[in-house]
C-alpha cells in the first residue's frame, strides 16, 4: 500500500485551486440514469470515489468517457442492469444513490448494503421508508434489499425525521419522474443538494425549494441532456484554510464559494485567523497566536461534521481548553488515538471531546481510518517536528484531489511513496 511521508515545520505559502465537490459530483453522476441523452459534467475531481461511480454507471449500461476533469455520459438503449454487485456497492456508500433513478426508470433495483468510511452505522432505513411512501415494495433478505414498483412511483408528502443528505438526494432522483407532486419536509439543504436540484431542473425537472428545508417536486415524464459545472468542494477548501492556520502560513484559495464556508470561517476569524473573501477567493493568513473555539457539528448551515477532525487537529495546538461535540455520526472520533501519538491531549466522553492544547507535535507513524481523519493527520504531520509517516492513504484518495501535489506547491515537504506492486507513482 502507498504511504505519505511528511517532514513537518514548513509554513504553507502560495495559491491553491479548489477542485470540484466530490459530494456534489456523485449524485449528479447517478442522475444521468434518468435520461438516455448526453450529459456533460465539468469540474469533476480526480478521486477514487469518482472512479467507482463511473465503474457503476458502466456496469449498469451507460457509456462514460472521462477526459481530464470532464465526463461525458450517454447510452444507446434504455435497458439498465438493476442488480448491483456487492464488489461495487461495498466500496462506496454513495452507491445507494442508484436506487432512486433505477426505481424511476426501471421500476426495480436489487442492492446490497453500502460501504464507505467506518464512521458510524448510517442505516438506510430513512431511504427505504421514503421509497415505501412513493409506492415501492421492499423486502430485505441476507443483507440484500430488493425493491419493486408495480406501475409507477406516485408523488406524496415525505417528512424526514432527520434532514439526511443522501435520503433527500435519493427522493429527488426518484420523484423527478414520479406521477404527481412530491413534497419533502425537513429536507437537507446542503450546497451539494442545491447543486443536484440545479442540474435536474436544467434537465427538465420541476423542482422548487421553499425556505430552508422544504422541497416540492412536480413529476415529469422525461428528462433531457445537459452540460453542468460542479461547484467547488467546501470541505477541501476548509482543509486548506485550516492548513494555513496550523502552519502559521498564508494561503490564497481560488475557485471557491465563500458563502458555503460561512460558519467555518466565522469560527476561524473568532480564533484570530485573518480571512479576506471575494466572490471566488479566500485568503487565509496567520497574523497572531490563535485561541481555542468550541464547536458542535450539525447539518448545514451548521458546522460540518466533515470538518470536525481537521478542526480538532488545530485546536490541539492552541493554548487553552476547547470542546467539540459530534452530533451527526456516533463513531467519528477514530482519529483521536492517532492524534495522541503526536502528543495531543484529548479526552473523549461519549460524543464530546475535551482538548487541552499542547505546545508542539512530534512526528510519528500513523494509520488513516477514514477520509476526514486522514486530512486531520495530514495537518498534524505538516506542523509536527520531524518526520510523519501515514499509511492506508487510499482513504485520502477517495476525497482529496492530488493532495500531496497541492501541498507541495504550497511549500510543504511531502511525498507519496508508491508500493511498486500498485503501479506508477502519482508524483
Beta strands, then each sheet from edge to edge (+ up, - down):
strand 1: 3-7
strand 2: 13-17
strand 3: 39-42
strand 4: 63-67
strand 5: 70-74
strand 6: 83-84
strand 7: 108-112
strand 8: 136-141
strand 9: 144-149
strand 10: 157-159
strand 11: 181-185
strand 12: 206-210
strand 13: 214-218
strand 14: 226-229
strand 15: 250-254
strand 16: 274-277
strand 17: 281-285
strand 18: 295-296
strand 19: 321-325
strand 20: 345-349
strand 21: 352-356
strand 22: 365-367
strand 23: 387-391
strand 24: 414-417
sheet 1: 22+ 23+ 1- 24+
sheet 2: 2+ 15+ 17- 16+
sheet 3: 4+ 5- 3+ 14+
sheet 4: 6+ 7+ 9- 8+
sheet 5: 10+ 11+ 13- 12+
sheet 6: 18+ 19+ 21- 20+
end
